[in-house]
Amino acid sequence: WVLVVASGTTNASFNWGVTVGDVVRVVLLFYLMPLWAVLLARPLLGERIRARAALRVVLALIGAGVVLWPADGRLSLALSGADMLALLGGFSFALNNVMLRREAHRSEPARALAMFSGGALVSLVIALLLTQAGLAPAPAAPSAGVIAAVVGLAAWFLASNLTLQFGAARLAAHTTAVVMITEVFFASGSAIALGAGQLSWQTALGGALIVSAAALAAWQGD
């Protein structure tokens, strides 16, 4: 059930965040995931937090602080809705990967079913709650083109999640988190090219620190 909730929260938070916020900023904050993975792997997997891992956590936190620092220089604890969704999604993704490792003794179909069920159920519940509260309009009747797009995205989602659970069940949680950080480059580059995000010097500097923390994890191997 933890994997169901973690997987569903990851998908709902991340997709919601990139829909309402700046894609580059959301992706960078989402990929604080290695930080959360280090912290979660200790109680859930018994993996020790070594000095080098602690230093990477500090580096990632500094990077997050740079990304979140207000443009006018005035320190504020207020985060936008997209920022909070990105942070929640990253934490949930780390929990998802750690749980895949912890439940590696279970069959692959069981783990896949938990992830897919979470992705569908959590998103459905959130959508119904938002609609009932009047915070989001009910979707219009889908056209043939929309149905085809949904089917295509569903197949893509299925393939990506199957490969994720296959790899995460066989790698250390820290390694999985580092491999996944490559999405920062793909998502940020495509977002900027398509006009769905902006890359300021502040975001670039903070993102470089976050990515550096992940790269160190890959190089140091713990």
N, C-alpha and C positions, 0 to 999 in steps of 0.2 A: 504493500500500500504506500510505503514511502517513495518507491520508485514511480508509482502512478502519480502521486502529488507533485514530485519534483519534476518529472518530465512535462506534465501538463502546465505547471507554473512557468517553466522555462519557455515553452512555446508561446503561451498566452502573453507573458510579459515582454518577451523580445519582439514578437510581431506587432504588438500594440505600441511598443516604444518607437520602433522605426517608422510606424505609420504616422504618429503624431509629433515626432521630434526630428532633430537633425540626425541623419543616419550615421555620419562619421562619429559624432559625439556619443550617440547611443551604443555603437559598436565598441568604441574604446572603453566605455564604462562597463559594458557587458563583459568584456574580456579582462576584467579584474579577476576573472575566474580562477587563475592559478593561485591567487592570494587565498580565496575561500577554500580551494582544494587542499592547500597546506594545512589550514586550520581544521578542516573537517576530517582529514585523513588521520589525524591524531586520535580522536575519540572513536571513530568508526572503524578504522583499519589497524590502529595501533602503530602507525608509522611515526617515528620520532621526528620532531621538528629540530633540525640541525641548525647550527649557527648560520650557514650559508643560505638556508631556506628562510631564516628569519630576516636576513639582510635583503633578500629578494622581496619579501613582504613589505619591508620599509620602502624599498625603491618603487614598488607598485603603488603604495599609498601616496608617496610624494607625487607620482605621476597623476594619480586621480585628483589630488589636490590642485595641481596645476590646471587640469582640464576643467575642474569645477569652479576655479577662482573667478569671481565676477569681473566682467570687462572693465568696470569703473574702478576696480581696485578695492572696493569696500567689502570687507569680509561679511559673509552672511551664511547662516546655516540653512537657508531656504533652498530647496531643490525643486526643479520643475517636475511635472508629472512624468515626462519622458525619462529624466534622470533617475527617478525612483524606480521606474519600470526596468531600466537597464541594469541597475544594481541588483534588484530582486531577481531578474532573469539570470544574471551571472552567478549569483549565489545558488539559485536552484539548479543551474547547469552543473556547477561543481558538485552539488549534492547528488545529482543524477549520475555523474561519472563515478563518484566514490561508491555509490550504491551498486552500480553495475559491477564494479570490482569486488565488492563485498559479497554479492550474490552470484559470483561466477560459477559456483557449484550447481546452480539451477540450470535447467535446459535453456537453450537459446530461444525457442518459441515462447517460453514462459516470460523471459525478460522482454522480448519484443512485444508480447501482448500487453505487458504492464506499461511500457512506454507509449504504445499506440492508444491504449485505453485512456491514459492520462492526458495525452494530447487532445483527444476528442472530448472527454468528459469535463475537464477543467475549463476549456475554452467555451464549451456549450453552457456550462453553469454561469460563467461570467457574462456571456452574451445575453442570456435570459435575464439575469439580474439587472444589467444595464438597460435593457429594453423595457423591463417592467418599471424601472425607476425613472424612465423618460430621459436618460442620459445618452442614449444612442437610438437612432431610428431603426425600425425593423427593415430588413433587406427587401428590396423590390423583387418581383417575380423574375427569376433568372431567364436569360435568353440562351439560345443554343451556343453562342460563343462563350458566354460565361460558364455554362456547364462544361464545355470542352476544356476551358482554362482550369477549372476546379479539378477535373479528372487528371489533367496533366500535372498540376501542382501536387495532387495527392500521391501520384506515382513517384514523383521526384522526392517528396517527403518520406515515402516508404523506403526508397532506396537509401537515402541519406541516414535515416535512423537505423536501418539494418546494418549498415557499415559502421556506424558509431558504436552500437552495442557489441558488434563483433570485435572491434579493436579495443574498446574500453574494458572488456572482460578479460583481456589478455595482457594489458599493459599496466604499469604502476599508475596510480591516479595522477601523480605529478607529470609523468610523461604524456598521458592523454591530454592533460590541460595545455601542455606546451604545443603539441601537434595541432590542437584546435585553434591556437592563436593565429595561425596563418589566415584565418577568415578576416582578420583585421585588414590585411592588405587587399584581399579580394573585394570585401564589402566597401571599404573606404574608397578604393580606386574606382569601382563601378558607380558608387554614389556620386562622387565628384564629377565623373564623366557624364552622368545622366542628369545632373543638376539637382540631386536629392540630398546633397550635403555640402558643407563648406569646410575648408581646411585653413584655419587661422594659425598664426605662429604659436599661440598658446596651446591650441589643440594638438598641433604637431609636436611641440616639446613634451607635453604631458603624455601623448601617445607613444613617443619614443622611449620614455622612461618605463611605461607599462610593458611595451614590447621587449625592452631590454631585460626586464625582470624575467619574462618568459623565456627569452633566449638563453639567459644564464642558467635557468633550470635545465634546459636541454643540454647545455655544455657541461654543467657540473654533474648532472645525472643523479640528483637526489632531491 
